[in-house]
Amino acid sequence: MKVGLLLQENPTACAETIVEWLAEEATPMRLDLACALLVGLWTPTSRACFPTAEVLTRLVRLRPSRRTEPDAEYSYALAMSRVADARNGSAETTAVARRELDLAARRGTGDPVLDQNLFGLRARLVPSSGASVDEFRAYAVSGNDPVLFVLQRSGTHEDIAKVVGLSEAGSTLTVRYHKLVPTLSNLVCVDAIEAGLLTSLLEKEHRSRIFSVEYVDDGTPFKVTAPYPKSSPNEPR
């Protein structure tokens, strides 16, 4: 109710007012409500001005450094997507919003359905997102174990996920994986599979016949489809 009264009192400074209200007590609930209000304010058809770099930077600083609640995480990412997609935004605010949207994807929301939505937002608005081939690696597992490959962070050698299934249907490859770190973002798993497995180990095998990849988390409803990753941005498929 308080933020509603503040907006009535300051109709020309809505974004600043919302951020001020959040700054009073930056809880996950307030973050969710504040970002939901900003999403409604920053619609493409709205006449409201998009945030200045100062307002956006303050909102970024108010977001807790660790993952909070799924709804709060998704509302924050959605607010950033509005700024990243704005035609009347500045280059500075667009860059900040795209960076934050990518970071939000790497954190994940903790909800597989919201993570699916977040995957689509990042793919559309941050086309250069994802991991470099040096960030993750994959190694094959032999024997009767259903695990085919294990994905790990190159720098720390931490095992983060295992690939438990690879199947083809037409020009689509389905990759089923299981997270070894339960709190890990599904989008990090997708990045690791793309960088550590598909572009590093399997691209030559799939190059002529596979054009899309379906990523399926074996333990949650998370399932998304994307074009087969390219080892070089300028290399045609």
Secondary structure as GFF3:
##gff-version 3
##sequence-region A 1 237
A	DSSP	alpha_helix	2	9	.	.	.	ID=ss1
A	DSSP	alpha_helix	14	24	.	.	.	ID=ss2
A	DSSP	alpha_helix	28	41	.	.	.	ID=ss3
A	DSSP	alpha_helix	53	62	.	.	.	ID=ss4
A	DSSP	alpha_helix	70	84	.	.	.	ID=ss5
A	DSSP	alpha_helix	91	107	.	.	.	ID=ss6
A	DSSP	alpha_helix	112	125	.	.	.	ID=ss7
A	DSSP	beta_strand	136	140	.	.	.	ID=ss8
A	DSSP	beta_strand	149	153	.	.	.	ID=ss9
A	DSSP	beta_strand	159	169	.	.	.	ID=ss10
A	DSSP	beta_strand	172	179	.	.	.	ID=ss11
A	DSSP	alpha_helix	186	192	.	.	.	ID=ss12
A	DSSP	pi_helix	193	202	.	.	.	ID=ss13
A	DSSP	alpha_helix	203	206	.	.	.	ID=ss14
A	DSSP	beta_strand	212	217	.	.	.	ID=ss15
A	DSSP	beta_strand	223	227	.	.	.	ID=ss16
###
